[in-house]
Amino acid sequence: MANIKSQIKRNRQNERLRARNKGIRSELKTRIAAVVTAHEAGEDTTELIRLAQKDIDQAEAKGVIKPNNAARKKSRLQTRLNA
């Protein structure tokens, strides 16, 4: 356990940010899975893919995932739909 006041505060901040990041990552996985499931079922995925890409971009903007990771996720999702 930290004894320094600034580190105690930093630990509180880290815990709060970790919870936020976990929620955002979970939502990303859910959106991507929804697109893949709809595509496999033969449904229209235009709206779902738009929402998934939007969430990926927002996660990148908030610093939850890195820029290359976001680009890779979008690219692989689009490639999977085009195949």
WOLINKA-V319926 format. One record per residue. N is the residue number from 1. PSI is psi in radians with two decimals (NA if undefined). Layout:
n->N psi->PSI
n->N psi->PSI
This chain:
n->1 psi->2.40
n->2 psi->2.51
n->3 psi->-0.34
n->4 psi->2.32
n->5 psi->-0.74
n->6 psi->-0.60
n->7 psi->-0.58
n->8 psi->-0.77
n->9 psi->-0.74
n->10 psi->-0.67
n->11 psi->-0.71
n->12 psi->-0.77
n->13 psi->-0.77
n->14 psi->-0.71
n->15 psi->-0.73
n->16 psi->-0.77
n->17 psi->-0.63
n->18 psi->-0.72
n->19 psi->-0.71
n->20 psi->-0.82
n->21 psi->-0.67
n->22 psi->-0.71
n->23 psi->-0.72
n->24 psi->-0.75
n->25 psi->-0.70
n->26 psi->-0.74
n->27 psi->-0.67
n->28 psi->-0.84
n->29 psi->-0.69
n->30 psi->-0.79
n->31 psi->-0.79
n->32 psi->-0.73
n->33 psi->-0.64
n->34 psi->-0.69
n->35 psi->-0.82
n->36 psi->-0.76
n->37 psi->-0.77
n->38 psi->-0.68
n->39 psi->-0.75
n->40 psi->-0.50
n->41 psi->-0.09
n->42 psi->0.33
n->43 psi->2.94
n->44 psi->2.22
n->45 psi->0.15
n->46 psi->-0.79
n->47 psi->-0.70
n->48 psi->-0.72
n->49 psi->-0.57
n->50 psi->-0.77
n->51 psi->-0.68
n->52 psi->-0.78
n->53 psi->-0.62
n->54 psi->-0.78
n->55 psi->-0.67
n->56 psi->-0.77
n->57 psi->-0.69
n->58 psi->-0.69
n->59 psi->-0.67
n->60 psi->-0.76
n->61 psi->-0.59
n->62 psi->-0.12
n->63 psi->0.23
n->64 psi->-0.72
n->65 psi->2.73
n->66 psi->2.76
n->67 psi->-0.76
n->68 psi->-0.61
n->69 psi->-0.75
n->70 psi->-0.79
n->71 psi->-0.70
n->72 psi->-0.73
n->73 psi->-0.79
n->74 psi->-0.73
n->75 psi->-0.82
n->76 psi->-0.63
n->77 psi->-0.79
n->78 psi->-0.70
n->79 psi->-0.71
n->80 psi->-0.64
n->81 psi->-0.56
n->82 psi->-0.41
n->83 psi->NA
